[in-house]
Amino acid sequence: MNNPYKKCPIFETPRFILRLVSEEDADNLLTCYADPKAQALFNTDGFPHNCNFATYDEMLACIKFWLMEYSQEAYVRFAVVDKFTNKAVGTIEMFGMAGENETRDGILRLDLASAYEEKPLLKKLLGVCLENFYSLFEVHRIASKATEQASSRIEVLQALGFEAGDFNGRGHYYLRSR
């Protein structure tokens, strides 16, 4: 598969388009990142900030940071665009990293506006990720965090074959091997 850092792929479901985040998404993404219900579900492990934004300028600065990280091949931050409204309603981040015993593990972060935290929508979004991300990011296992408040997300992760476990000493992760 092609290197996602040279040309970021675009994925589609019947409801969503997943494409590289852009500065033009700032206004729409602020709705997600300023949403206290959504904030409670974010995976901010290892981030220098908590991804809770109150202003357009904060959101724009974060997107610029994500794009800088993308240019350095650290990770890909996809915008989740609702095809019905043509607005970004969240993001999906994916990256791989070298694990112990020469295995490759990937981290999948899913940040969605709380109105989209519904089982059928989560299943479609996570399904397209599972279908493509193992080979795209050359990983053998994908880990995704879901805290206790994320009951719908946990049910979907388990239905898709993820199992609860610690990941690199951090709790609330769900892991699925290829």
TADA-V650531 format. One record per residue. PHI is phi in whole degrees, -180 to 180 (none if undefined). PSI is psi in radians with two decimals (999 if undefined). NEAR is the number of other C-alpha atoms within 12 Angstrom. Layout:
# TADA-V650531
phi:PHI psi:PSI near:NEAR
phi:PHI psi:PSI near:NEAR
This chain:
# TADA-V650531
phi:none psi:2.76 near:15
phi:-71 psi:2.71 near:14
phi:-71 psi:2.06 near:17
phi:-68 psi:-0.22 near:29
phi:-88 psi:-0.26 near:25
phi:-89 psi:-0.73 near:15
phi:-146 psi:1.90 near:16
phi:-70 psi:2.19 near:27
phi:-72 psi:2.82 near:25
phi:-118 psi:2.33 near:24
phi:-120 psi:2.63 near:28
phi:-134 psi:2.56 near:24
phi:-120 psi:3.07 near:25
phi:-58 psi:-0.46 near:16
phi:-106 psi:-0.50 near:25
phi:-127 psi:2.71 near:33
phi:-117 psi:2.32 near:31
phi:-111 psi:2.08 near:38
phi:-145 psi:2.88 near:28
phi:-56 psi:2.34 near:34
phi:-61 psi:2.62 near:39
phi:-136 psi:2.82 near:32
phi:-59 psi:-0.50 near:26
phi:-67 psi:-0.23 near:19
phi:-83 psi:-0.12 near:32
phi:-55 psi:-0.85 near:32
phi:-62 psi:-0.80 near:26
phi:-69 psi:-0.73 near:32
phi:-69 psi:-0.43 near:41
phi:-59 psi:-0.58 near:36
phi:-59 psi:-0.69 near:31
phi:-74 psi:-0.88 near:40
phi:-78 psi:-0.15 near:38
phi:-102 psi:0.02 near:30
phi:-86 psi:1.92 near:27
phi:-58 psi:-0.60 near:22
phi:-67 psi:-0.69 near:21
phi:-71 psi:-0.71 near:33
phi:-56 psi:-0.61 near:29
phi:-65 psi:-0.29 near:27
phi:-104 psi:-0.11 near:35
phi:-67 psi:2.55 near:40
phi:-98 psi:1.81 near:32
phi:-107 psi:0.28 near:24
phi:-56 psi:2.22 near:24
phi:79 psi:0.08 near:13
phi:-93 psi:2.53 near:14
phi:-75 psi:-0.19 near:11
phi:-136 psi:2.98 near:16
phi:-97 psi:0.04 near:21
phi:64 psi:0.41 near:37
phi:-106 psi:1.84 near:29
phi:-115 psi:2.53 near:26
phi:-115 psi:-0.27 near:23
phi:-130 psi:2.76 near:21
phi:-57 psi:-0.77 near:23
phi:-62 psi:-0.68 near:16
phi:-65 psi:-0.76 near:23
phi:-65 psi:-0.78 near:32
phi:-62 psi:-0.75 near:26
phi:-61 psi:-0.68 near:24
phi:-65 psi:-0.77 near:31
phi:-61 psi:-0.72 near:34
phi:-61 psi:-0.69 near:21
phi:-62 psi:-0.81 near:25
phi:-59 psi:-0.74 near:32
phi:-69 psi:-0.60 near:26
phi:-65 psi:-0.78 near:20
phi:-62 psi:-0.70 near:20
phi:-61 psi:-0.77 near:27
phi:-64 psi:-0.43 near:19
phi:-95 psi:0.16 near:14
phi:60 psi:0.64 near:22
phi:-83 psi:-0.76 near:22
phi:-167 psi:2.93 near:31
phi:-112 psi:2.24 near:42
phi:-110 psi:1.89 near:40
phi:-88 psi:2.41 near:41
phi:-81 psi:2.41 near:44
phi:-99 psi:1.90 near:44
phi:-104 psi:2.18 near:35
phi:-76 psi:2.07 near:28
phi:-67 psi:-0.44 near:17
phi:-73 psi:-0.59 near:14
phi:-108 psi:-0.22 near:13
phi:58 psi:0.62 near:16
phi:-124 psi:2.52 near:29
phi:-72 psi:2.21 near:37
phi:-116 psi:0.09 near:40
phi:169 psi:-3.00 near:47
phi:-140 psi:2.74 near:44
phi:-127 psi:2.22 near:39
phi:-112 psi:2.48 near:39
phi:-143 psi:2.42 near:42
phi:-155 psi:2.74 near:35
phi:-108 psi:2.72 near:29
phi:-150 psi:2.65 near:24
phi:-69 psi:2.27 near:18
phi:-108 psi:-3.06 near:17
phi:-69 psi:2.77 near:10
phi:57 psi:0.55 near:7
phi:58 psi:0.47 near:10
phi:-91 psi:2.84 near:17
phi:-121 psi:2.12 near:23
phi:-111 psi:2.52 near:31
phi:-117 psi:2.60 near:39
phi:-109 psi:2.26 near:41
phi:-114 psi:2.06 near:40
phi:-107 psi:2.34 near:37
phi:-127 psi:1.97 near:41
phi:-115 psi:2.06 near:46
phi:-131 psi:2.57 near:42
phi:-57 psi:2.50 near:35
phi:-59 psi:-0.49 near:29
phi:-64 psi:-0.32 near:19
phi:-101 psi:0.05 near:31
phi:-84 psi:1.05 near:34
phi:-117 psi:2.50 near:21
phi:-53 psi:-0.86 near:24
phi:-63 psi:-0.65 near:20
phi:-71 psi:-0.74 near:26
phi:-61 psi:-0.72 near:37
phi:-63 psi:-0.73 near:29
phi:-67 psi:-0.78 near:28
phi:-65 psi:-0.86 near:42
phi:-67 psi:-0.57 near:43
phi:-62 psi:-0.77 near:25
phi:-67 psi:-0.57 near:26
phi:-66 psi:-0.84 near:40
phi:-64 psi:-0.63 near:34
phi:-65 psi:-0.53 near:20
phi:-117 psi:-0.52 near:25
phi:-76 psi:-0.51 near:38
phi:-58 psi:-0.89 near:28
phi:-77 psi:-0.68 near:23
phi:-61 psi:-0.72 near:29
phi:-102 psi:0.09 near:35
phi:52 psi:0.89 near:25
phi:-116 psi:2.71 near:28
phi:-103 psi:-0.31 near:26
phi:-143 psi:2.50 near:32
phi:-118 psi:2.32 near:43
phi:-116 psi:2.40 near:43
phi:-139 psi:2.37 near:45
phi:-88 psi:2.43 near:39
phi:-147 psi:1.93 near:39
phi:-76 psi:2.98 near:27
phi:-57 psi:-0.54 near:18
phi:-67 psi:-0.33 near:19
phi:-91 psi:0.97 near:31
phi:-62 psi:-0.71 near:20
phi:-64 psi:-0.75 near:23
phi:-63 psi:-0.74 near:39
phi:-61 psi:-0.78 near:31
phi:-60 psi:-0.73 near:25
phi:-68 psi:-0.78 near:27
phi:-58 psi:-0.80 near:37
phi:-65 psi:-0.69 near:24
phi:-64 psi:-0.48 near:20
phi:-91 psi:0.13 near:27
phi:96 psi:0.17 near:22
phi:-79 psi:2.55 near:28
phi:-122 psi:2.46 near:25
phi:-65 psi:2.50 near:25
phi:180 psi:2.96 near:21
phi:-81 psi:2.58 near:16
phi:-130 psi:2.00 near:25
phi:52 psi:0.72 near:20
phi:81 psi:0.12 near:9
phi:-111 psi:2.42 near:19
phi:-89 psi:3.11 near:19
phi:68 psi:0.46 near:29
phi:-102 psi:2.67 near:32
phi:-124 psi:2.30 near:35
phi:-122 psi:2.47 near:31
phi:-141 psi:2.20 near:31
phi:-87 psi:2.77 near:21
phi:-59 psi:999 near:23
